[in-house]
Amino acid sequence: MTVIICSLIAFVVVSVTAMLDRSERRFYYFAAIVVIAGAFLSFWAYTNKSIEATSYFEISTQIYAFEQLEGVESIGVQTAAGEFFVSSSYISIEERERILAMELTSNPATIWLENAEGSAVKGLISNDIQIDRFQVAAIDSESYRRLMNVGFIISGVGVFLFFLHFFSSAGSRPS
């Protein structure tokens, strides 16, 4: 994914540099780049929006401690299987404070991750705490739907720029 984003940024930089050499058409090129960037964002979000909680990777482990991660509102989870984190978007402030106040020695738990290499907890069930993986999947799906809508808006701005320049320069064209 990072390679695609870096390639897109490089394409935009090279295209904008090339457009600055031309006087009349640079606005059209810029508008086209904005439309393409918005369409790319919408397509990427569309392909990722169907998240199913049943596809999460399940781990049965022991939870040793919860800790506040430095600089972020996420909670670190130290387990026998490694260190993970719970995003602040999945729990409320009150739940986060209650979790951080808990004292654990060793608590059996089932943790769900997005994939086997992931470190973001997408669901957790233990004796003291529960994070519903189906609710987390719904939150993630809604985030991708919002990104898809933002991509449509960005594309719309590019189309608006195209028509704005087309109609504003119509009076200066020779007949």
N, C-alpha and C positions, 0 to 999 in steps of 0.2 A: 504494500500500500504506500509506503514511504517513497518508493521509486516512482510510482505513478504521480504522486503529488510533486516531487522534485522535478520530474519531467514536465509537468504542466506549468510549474513556476518558470522553468527555463524557457519553455515555449512562449509564455506571455512576455517575459523580459526581451527575448529576441524579436518578437513580433512588434512590441511597442517601439523598440529601437529602430526597426526597419520602417515603421510607420512615420516616425518623426522626420524622415528624409523626404517625405512627400507632403505637399501642402494641402491638397483638396481631399484626398482619399483617406487620410489618416483617421478621420472621425468614423468613417465606415468600417475600417479595420478594427478600430477600438471597440465599436459597438458589436462587431462580430465576435471578438474575443470575449466580451462580457456575456453574450448569448451562449457561447460555447462553454464558458466556465460555469454558468448557471445550469446548463443542461447536464454537464458532467456531474455536478453536485447532486442534482435531482436523480440522475441515473444511479449513482453510487448509493444514495440513501434508499432508493427503491429496491435495489438488489439486497440490501441488508435489513429491510424492515420486517421481514417475516421471521421473527425469533421465536423458537419454541422452547419452553422450559424442559421438555423431555429430552432435548438434545444436549443438555448440560452434562459435563463430566462429573461423576459422583466419587467422592472420597470419604471413607470411614476412617476417622482418626481421633486423636485425643487433643483437646484444646487446653493449652497451658496458661495462656494469659491474653488479655486484650490490652492494647496500648494506644495512646493518642499519637498519631504520626506527626512529625514536626513540619509545620508550615501548611498543612492541609487539614480539612475537617474529617478526613477518613479515619477509620479505626484499623489498627494493625491487629492481626490475629496470629498468635504464635501457636503452632500445632506440632504434632509429632511428624507430620508430612512436610513441614516447611513453614515459611512465613507468607501470609496472605493479607489482603486488606479488604475492608467493606467500605464502599463508596458512601459518601454522605447523602447521595440522592435516594438511597434505598431505605434510610432510617431517619426518624425525626430527631430533633435536638434532645428531647426528653429521653428517647430510647438510647441515644448515644451516651448521654450522661449516666444512665442507669447501667449500661454495659461497661463503661469505664470504671464504675464504682464497684463492680462485682469482683470478688476475690475467688480465684479458681486455683486448685492444685492440679487436678487432672479431671477433665470432664469429657466423656465420650460424646462424639458429635458426628453428624453427617454434613459434609460441605459439598456444594455444587459450584464448579468453575465453568467458565465459558468453553474452555478446551483443556487438554491435559497439561499444556505448558503455561496456562494462564495463572495469574496471581490474584485476580479480582473475584471476590466471593459473590456469586449470583444467588445463593441460597444457603441457609444454615439451619440445622435442627439440632438442638441439644436440650438438656434438662432445664436450663435457665433461660434460653433465648431461642427465638425462631424468626428467621427471615424467609418469607414465602418466595420461593423461586418463580412461581407463576406470576406473582405481582411484579417482581423484578423484570421478568420477560416483557410484561405489558408496559412497564416504564421505558425500557430500552426501545421497544417497537414504536412507542409514541415519540421518542426523541428522534428516531430516524424519519418518521412521518413529518415532523416539524422541519428537519433539514431538507426534506424533499420540497416542502412548500417554500423554504427560503431560496432554494435553487430556482424554482419557478419565478419567484419575485426578481431574482438577479437577472434571469433571462428576459423578463418583461422590461426591466430597466434598459437592457441592451437594445431591445426592439424600439423602445421609446426614444433612445438616443439616435438610432438610425433614422427614424421618421422625423425627429426634431431637426436634425441636420439637413435631411432631404428637403423638408418644407421651408426651412430658414434660408437655404442657399438657392431656392427656386427662383427668387427674385433677382439674384445676381448672375444667373445663367444667360448666355446670349440666346436670342430667339431665332 
